[in-house]
Amino acid sequence: MIHKFEILQKKIFTKENLNPLLAFWKFKCKKIVFTNGCFDILHRGHIEYLAKASDLGQVLIIGLNSDASVKRLKGENRPIQDEYSRALQLASLLFVDAVVIFEEDTPYKLIQQVEPDILVKGGDYRPESIVGYDLVTAKGGKVETINFVDGYSTSSILKKINS
């Protein structure tokens, strides 16, 4: 019997062990969607964003910034939760197929590896300025933006806690 927690753990990949699954999905002609972020405190805005991203294809892969990467990007007091906890929460979402932790400040190398059909980021980005835009569009893929849910962000949650 496979336990639910094992299923979640099997959705968390390293860059190295992701390749066989990528090859399988590509062989099956699955439309792969990729997005990335820190996802430090998973909230409604994240859930809606990721659900909408998932609707754009058949496979959703999330690149997750490592703890060291989040610290460099967001400051010494971040992340609030460790990378494995964040990965596990993302993996628990039924529409997420894979979570891959990356060490760099940007997911450029991971996007190069995944070669997604669709690259997705939040509505605060212009498609041309999204990391990986050049890689995805050069292979005929699309870059999409999804608007945020107003009032839901990790920063706003932290402000409420600290006030």
LUMSETI-452125 format. One line per 5 residues: number of its first residue (from 0); for each residue x, y, z of C-alpha. Coordinates in Angstrom, 2 decimals. Example, Ala and Ser with C-alpha at 12.3 -4.5 7.8 and 13.67 -1.06 7.14 Angstrom:
# LUMSETI-452125
0	12.30 -4.50 7.80; 13.67 -1.06 7.14
//
This chain:
# LUMSETI-452125
0	0.00 0.00 0.00; 1.31 3.45 -0.91; 0.75 6.02 1.79; -0.40 9.55 0.98; 2.72 11.11 2.50
5	4.91 8.98 0.21; 2.94 10.24 -2.79; 3.70 13.82 -1.73; 7.38 13.07 -1.25; 7.56 11.52 -4.73
10	6.44 14.85 -6.23; 9.59 16.59 -4.90; 12.54 16.30 -7.27; 16.14 17.34 -7.60; 17.27 18.74 -10.94
15	19.13 15.47 -11.49; 16.26 13.04 -10.88; 13.68 15.07 -12.83; 14.97 14.08 -16.30; 13.31 10.63 -16.62
20	9.92 12.11 -15.76; 10.44 15.02 -18.18; 11.29 12.52 -20.92; 8.12 10.53 -20.13; 5.88 13.61 -20.21
25	7.42 14.80 -23.47; 7.05 11.33 -25.00; 3.36 11.45 -24.03; 3.11 14.94 -25.65; 2.00 16.53 -22.38
30	1.86 20.32 -22.37; 4.28 21.35 -19.59; 3.70 24.53 -17.58; 6.49 25.93 -15.42; 6.44 28.60 -12.76
35	8.71 29.44 -9.87; 8.90 31.31 -6.61; 9.73 31.26 -2.91; 6.22 30.35 -1.70; 7.34 31.13 1.84
40	3.91 31.24 3.46; 1.44 29.45 1.21; -1.74 31.54 1.00; -4.89 32.02 -1.06; -3.10 34.16 -3.64
45	-0.59 31.37 -4.28; -3.32 28.74 -4.52; -5.35 30.70 -7.07; -2.26 31.61 -9.08; -1.00 28.02 -9.20
50	-4.45 26.60 -10.03; -4.76 29.04 -12.95; -1.22 28.21 -14.11; -2.09 24.51 -14.00; -5.14 25.13 -16.20
55	-2.82 26.28 -19.00; -1.42 22.79 -19.60; -1.38 19.18 -18.51; 1.67 19.14 -16.22; 2.61 21.82 -13.67
60	6.22 22.00 -12.52; 7.18 24.47 -9.81; 10.74 25.69 -9.39; 11.19 26.46 -5.69; 13.93 28.76 -4.44
65	16.19 27.03 -1.91; 16.57 28.48 1.58; 19.91 30.07 0.64; 18.40 31.59 -2.50; 15.43 33.05 -0.58
70	17.79 34.52 2.01; 19.81 36.25 -0.74; 16.66 37.57 -2.43; 14.48 38.47 0.57; 16.91 39.11 3.42
75	18.32 37.47 6.53; 14.94 36.85 8.20; 13.61 34.78 5.32; 12.52 32.20 4.54; 10.04 31.72 7.36
80	9.71 28.02 6.49; 12.49 25.69 5.36; 12.68 24.53 1.73; 11.47 20.99 2.43; 8.39 22.27 4.29
85	7.61 24.67 1.44; 8.13 21.91 -1.15; 5.88 19.53 0.77; 3.08 22.09 0.96; 3.28 22.73 -2.78
90	3.42 18.99 -3.53; 0.22 18.53 -1.51; -1.73 20.55 -4.06; -3.57 18.14 -6.35; -2.78 20.14 -9.49
95	1.00 20.22 -8.88; 2.94 17.45 -10.61; 6.50 18.26 -9.58; 8.39 20.59 -7.26; 12.09 21.16 -7.94
100	14.28 23.07 -5.50; 16.95 25.22 -7.15; 19.93 26.98 -5.55; 20.46 29.86 -7.97; 18.80 33.26 -7.61
105	16.88 32.68 -10.85; 15.48 29.49 -12.37; 17.18 30.08 -15.74; 19.13 26.79 -15.73; 16.07 24.86 -14.55
110	13.92 26.39 -17.30; 16.63 25.41 -19.78; 16.42 21.84 -18.48; 12.61 21.62 -18.34; 11.94 23.31 -21.71
115	8.35 24.12 -20.75; 5.66 24.78 -23.33; 4.34 27.58 -21.14; 6.25 29.74 -18.67; 4.07 31.54 -16.11
120	4.73 34.41 -13.68; 2.63 36.91 -11.78; 0.91 39.86 -13.38; 3.50 42.29 -12.00; 5.92 41.12 -14.73
125	6.06 42.04 -18.39; 6.43 38.78 -20.36; 9.64 39.97 -22.06; 11.29 40.63 -18.68; 10.54 37.18 -17.23
130	13.61 35.01 -16.68; 13.56 32.29 -19.33; 11.45 34.24 -21.83; 14.21 33.87 -24.43; 14.50 30.10 -23.91
135	10.78 29.38 -24.05; 9.90 31.59 -27.00; 12.91 30.37 -29.01; 11.39 26.86 -28.88; 7.92 28.08 -29.85
140	6.54 28.16 -26.31; 4.46 30.87 -24.68; 5.03 33.14 -21.71; 1.91 34.03 -19.73; 1.22 36.29 -16.76
145	-1.53 35.77 -14.19; -2.88 38.59 -12.07; -2.44 38.41 -8.33; -5.33 38.22 -5.89; -5.45 41.64 -4.21
150	-4.59 41.67 -0.53; -2.88 38.29 -0.45; 0.90 38.17 -0.21; 3.50 36.82 2.18; 4.61 40.40 2.88
155	1.10 41.48 3.86; 0.74 38.44 6.14; 4.05 39.25 7.83; 2.97 42.88 8.32; -0.21 41.72 10.07
160	1.78 39.41 12.34; 4.37 42.07 13.20; 1.92 44.90 13.90
//
